[in-house]
Amino acid sequence: MKNIKAIIFDAYGTLFDVNSAAEKCKNKIGAKWEGFANFWRTTQLEYTWLRSLMGRHKDFWQITEDSLDKSMRTFNIDASMKNELLSLYKVLSPFKEVPETLEKLKEKNLKLAILSNGTPSLLKELVKSNNLDNLFDDLFSIEEVGIYKPDSKVYDLPIKKYKIKSNEVAFLSANTWDVSGGGNYGYNSIWVNRNNNIFDNLDYKPNNQVKNLSELINLI
């Protein structure tokens, strides 16, 4: 990790809590809110992979809406809540340690960036609404290449912009498939394992994992 020149973060599930939109509506949704939130996220990811395989690209916001439609029908949630849930998704809450960790990393004179499935406008609104917009050098979106993670063209984006080698990137994600995608590409991938999960068998095992992003300070 001593040759690191850039620290690149996944956004959804790594910096920002993807369940926070549904959680803010749990009084309306009821006890099934968490199951609904997890189903929405799983469906959203499945749609990104399936559309990449089919060559039928839609941007992340359209996929988020499509997956929400299915999830609301599956969990019998009143259709009148759709706009509220979508509005809350645009301003997801960061995990509690994120602002302080980013502030400390900013002092290390390294490039800090997000590499995400999200659209440029979504990412801008997300970091701005949480007062994090002054901490990142770049917000890389898959829309620049028109295909979703874990395609290697996505992981190329920071390398081309910063003119660095893949092993000079520390890449953090809470998604095991994304950690593997970045790691197989050549990144120093770090798994953010908040829930003590089991890592997938995808031809890559990260040398480092952290329970939350504050532990990153001791690695870099």
C-alpha positions as CSV (number, residue, x, y, z in Angstrom):
1,M,0.0,0.0,0.0
2,K,3.0,2.3,0.1
3,N,2.9,3.2,-3.6
4,I,-0.7,4.4,-3.5
5,K,-1.4,7.6,-5.5
6,A,-5.2,7.5,-5.5
7,I,-8.0,6.3,-3.2
8,I,-11.1,5.4,-5.1
9,F,-14.4,4.7,-3.4
10,D,-17.5,2.9,-4.5
11,A,-20.5,5.1,-3.6
12,Y,-23.6,3.0,-3.0
13,G,-23.3,0.8,0.0
14,T,-19.7,1.9,0.7
15,L,-19.9,5.6,1.4
16,F,-23.7,5.9,1.4
17,D,-26.3,3.7,3.1
18,V,-28.5,2.3,0.3
19,N,-31.2,1.3,2.9
20,S,-31.5,4.8,4.4
21,A,-34.3,5.8,1.9
22,A,-36.6,3.0,3.0
23,E,-35.5,3.4,6.6
24,K,-36.7,7.0,6.7
25,C,-40.1,5.7,5.6
26,K,-40.3,2.7,8.0
27,N,-43.2,4.2,9.9
28,K,-45.2,4.1,6.7
29,I,-43.8,0.8,5.3
30,G,-43.9,-1.1,8.6
31,A,-41.8,-4.0,9.8
32,K,-41.1,-5.2,6.2
33,W,-39.1,-2.1,5.4
34,E,-35.7,-3.7,5.7
35,G,-36.7,-6.7,3.5
36,F,-38.1,-4.4,1.0
37,A,-34.9,-2.2,1.0
38,N,-32.7,-5.3,0.5
39,F,-34.9,-6.6,-2.3
40,W,-34.8,-3.2,-4.0
41,R,-31.0,-3.1,-3.9
42,T,-30.6,-6.7,-5.1
43,T,-33.0,-6.1,-8.0
44,Q,-31.3,-2.8,-8.9
45,L,-27.9,-4.6,-9.1
46,E,-29.3,-7.5,-11.1
47,Y,-30.7,-5.1,-13.6
48,T,-27.3,-3.4,-14.1
49,W,-25.7,-6.8,-14.8
50,L,-28.4,-8.1,-17.0
51,R,-28.6,-4.9,-19.1
52,S,-24.8,-4.9,-19.5
53,L,-25.0,-8.5,-20.7
54,M,-27.9,-7.8,-23.1
55,G,-26.3,-4.6,-24.4
56,R,-29.5,-2.7,-23.4
57,H,-28.2,0.2,-21.4
58,K,-30.3,2.4,-19.2
59,D,-28.8,4.9,-16.8
60,F,-28.7,4.1,-13.1
61,W,-31.6,6.4,-12.2
62,Q,-33.9,4.7,-14.7
63,I,-32.8,1.3,-13.3
64,T,-33.3,2.5,-9.8
65,E,-36.9,3.5,-10.7
66,D,-37.5,0.2,-12.6
67,S,-36.3,-1.9,-9.7
68,L,-38.3,0.2,-7.2
69,D,-41.5,-0.5,-9.3
70,K,-40.9,-4.3,-9.0
71,S,-40.0,-4.1,-5.3
72,M,-43.1,-2.1,-4.4
73,R,-45.4,-4.5,-6.2
74,T,-43.6,-7.5,-4.6
75,F,-44.0,-6.0,-1.1
76,N,-47.4,-4.6,-1.7
77,I,-46.3,-1.0,-0.9
78,D,-48.7,1.8,-1.9
79,A,-47.8,3.3,-5.2
80,S,-48.3,6.8,-3.7
81,M,-44.9,6.3,-1.9
82,K,-42.9,6.0,-5.1
83,N,-41.9,9.7,-5.5
84,E,-41.0,10.0,-1.8
85,L,-38.7,7.0,-2.0
86,L,-37.1,8.2,-5.1
87,S,-36.5,11.6,-3.7
88,L,-34.9,10.1,-0.6
89,Y,-32.7,7.9,-2.7
90,K,-31.1,11.1,-4.2
91,V,-30.0,12.2,-0.8
92,L,-29.0,8.9,0.9
93,S,-27.2,9.3,4.2
94,P,-23.5,8.6,4.5
95,F,-22.3,6.1,7.0
96,K,-21.4,7.9,10.2
97,E,-17.6,7.7,9.9
98,V,-17.4,8.8,6.3
99,P,-17.1,12.6,6.7
100,E,-14.3,12.5,9.3
101,T,-12.4,9.8,7.4
102,L,-12.5,11.7,4.2
103,E,-11.3,14.8,5.9
104,K,-8.3,13.0,7.3
105,L,-7.5,11.3,4.0
106,K,-7.6,14.7,2.2
107,E,-4.6,15.8,4.3
108,K,-2.5,13.0,2.8
109,N,-2.2,14.7,-0.6
110,L,-3.6,11.7,-2.5
111,K,-6.3,11.8,-5.2
112,L,-9.7,11.0,-3.7
113,A,-12.5,10.0,-6.0
114,I,-15.7,8.1,-6.4
115,L,-16.1,5.4,-9.1
116,S,-19.8,4.6,-9.3
117,N,-22.7,3.2,-11.3
118,G,-24.5,6.4,-10.5
119,T,-25.1,9.1,-13.1
120,P,-23.0,12.3,-12.9
121,S,-26.0,14.3,-11.7
122,L,-26.9,11.8,-9.1
123,L,-23.4,11.7,-7.7
124,K,-23.1,15.4,-7.6
125,E,-26.4,15.8,-5.7
126,L,-25.5,13.0,-3.4
127,V,-22.1,14.5,-2.3
128,K,-23.5,18.0,-2.2
129,S,-26.5,17.2,0.0
130,N,-24.1,15.6,2.5
131,N,-21.6,18.5,2.4
132,L,-18.9,16.2,0.9
133,D,-18.4,17.9,-2.5
134,N,-15.2,19.7,-1.5
135,L,-13.4,16.4,-0.6
136,F,-13.3,14.7,-3.9
137,D,-11.1,15.4,-6.9
138,D,-13.4,13.5,-9.3
139,L,-16.7,11.7,-9.4
140,F,-16.3,9.0,-12.1
141,S,-19.5,7.6,-13.5
142,I,-20.0,4.5,-15.6
143,E,-22.0,6.7,-18.0
144,E,-18.6,7.7,-19.5
145,V,-18.3,4.2,-20.9
146,G,-21.9,3.1,-21.1
147,I,-21.6,-0.2,-19.2
148,Y,-21.8,-1.1,-15.6
149,K,-19.3,-2.5,-13.1
150,P,-17.6,-4.9,-13.0
151,D,-16.6,-4.3,-16.7
152,S,-12.9,-3.4,-16.9
153,K,-13.7,-0.3,-18.9
154,V,-15.2,1.2,-15.8
155,Y,-12.0,0.6,-13.7
156,D,-10.0,2.1,-16.6
157,L,-11.5,5.6,-16.0
158,P,-9.3,6.8,-13.0
159,I,-6.2,5.2,-14.6
160,K,-6.6,7.2,-17.8
161,K,-7.5,10.4,-16.0
162,Y,-4.6,10.3,-13.5
163,K,-2.1,8.5,-15.7
164,I,-1.2,6.1,-13.0
165,K,-0.8,2.3,-12.8
166,S,-3.6,0.1,-11.6
167,N,-1.6,-1.1,-8.5
168,E,-1.3,2.6,-7.5
169,V,-5.0,2.7,-6.7
170,A,-6.5,1.7,-3.3
171,F,-10.1,0.8,-4.2
172,L,-12.7,0.4,-1.5
173,S,-16.1,-1.2,-1.9
174,A,-18.6,-2.9,0.4
175,N,-19.7,-5.1,-2.6
176,T,-17.7,-8.3,-2.9
177,W,-18.3,-8.5,-6.7
178,D,-17.0,-4.9,-7.0
179,V,-13.9,-5.7,-4.8
180,S,-13.2,-8.7,-7.1
181,G,-13.8,-6.7,-10.2
182,G,-11.3,-4.0,-9.2
183,G,-8.9,-6.5,-7.8
184,N,-8.9,-8.7,-10.9
185,Y,-8.3,-5.5,-12.9
186,G,-5.2,-4.7,-10.8
187,Y,-6.4,-2.4,-8.1
188,N,-5.4,-2.9,-4.4
189,S,-9.0,-3.6,-3.5
190,I,-10.1,-3.3,0.1
191,W,-13.3,-4.9,1.3
192,V,-15.5,-2.8,3.6
193,N,-17.2,-5.6,5.5
194,R,-19.6,-3.8,7.8
195,N,-21.8,-6.9,8.5
196,N,-19.2,-9.7,8.9
197,N,-20.3,-11.3,5.6
198,I,-18.6,-14.1,3.6
199,F,-16.5,-13.1,0.6
200,D,-17.6,-14.5,-2.8
201,N,-15.5,-16.9,-4.9
202,L,-14.6,-14.7,-7.9
203,D,-10.9,-15.4,-8.5
204,Y,-9.8,-12.6,-6.1
205,K,-9.3,-12.3,-2.4
206,P,-8.4,-8.9,-1.0
207,N,-5.3,-8.6,1.1
208,N,-7.1,-6.1,3.4
209,Q,-10.6,-5.7,4.8
210,V,-12.0,-3.2,7.2
211,K,-15.2,-3.0,9.3
212,N,-15.7,0.6,8.4
213,L,-13.8,3.3,6.6
214,S,-12.1,4.8,9.7
215,E,-9.8,1.7,9.7
216,L,-8.5,2.9,6.3
217,I,-6.4,5.6,8.0
218,N,-4.0,3.0,9.4
219,L,-3.6,1.2,6.1
220,I,-2.7,4.1,3.9
